[in-house]
Amino acid sequence: NEMTLHCNKFIQTFETVIKTPKKSKSDVFYTGVDLGTACIVLVVLGSDYQPVAGAYQYANVVRDGMVVDYVGAVDIVRELKEELEKKLGTTLVYAAASLPPGTDGLDGGAIKNVVQSAGFELTNVLDEPTAANQLLGLTDGAVVDIGGGTTGIAILENGKVVKVADEATGGTHLSLVIAGNYKFNFEQAEKYKRNVKHHDELLLVVKPVIQKISSIISNQVKGYKVNDIYLVGGTACLKGIETIIEKETGIKTIKPINPMFVTPIGIALSC
Ligand code: ATP
């Protein structure tokens, strides 16, 4: 549908500018900073809110929305910022960031401090599903964010988030099952899992974990009118995961071309 097309086109443009930043005459840039459990992503938009550059790095500085390596997190965000500034020939000033739902009181301050210590002026902090929906533009349905440590669910009705939940099953659990199955250590399993060439074979191995994620979704949406599920987050990159989730939940499941970039782009759009 039209929404998916718009979303996919935006993601494609972003993937292009990660490789080759776009020369821009903008006098102002907006940066989205996504501090994830597995990956830190920076998305830079020009004054017309179109992608001009981006960069990401795998890192273990955040766990389930909690900053566990503060200095490491600041260093990576600063390095990525400087790398992008060099490529664009400008200084990046404004940034937005996001928090997993329900962690604001807990650790929100740390994420804000990381972004500011890296040299940004923070203009906005929003929760992850709301950020994702800045790009998706859903009015009704569920945004399901399958990340590293957790699966986050946000239910929208008439354009408003009416429920958010976050439960502890995600890509880490897939990796643990893969490690056990192939006698890999965790890092080897992570690397093996991220290679799309292995996805057909892996889908069978991790199916029980995806069924568990599906039952989490089913329980959370119970009592709400949810006709569509929109999958985002790194773990949604697993080829075929949408088919299992759709079958198990009985709800139409839609996945953008690169679900990993939906939340980071949405954060930048909110800047
Ligand atoms: P959380 O939401 O739990 O804090 P996060 O925001 O870091 O985590 P994401 O970056 O959305 O989460 O997703 C990270 C997870 O996605 C990791 O488990 C990682 O292994 C997995 N992942 C990343 N790329 C792929 C891929 N191509 N195929 C399968 N899984 C992937």
Residues whose N, C-alpha, C, O or C-beta is under 5 A from the ligand:
A	BS01	ATP	G36 T37 A38 C39 D64 G65 I146 G147 G148 G149 T150 G170 G171 T172 K193 R194 G233 G234 T235 C237 L238
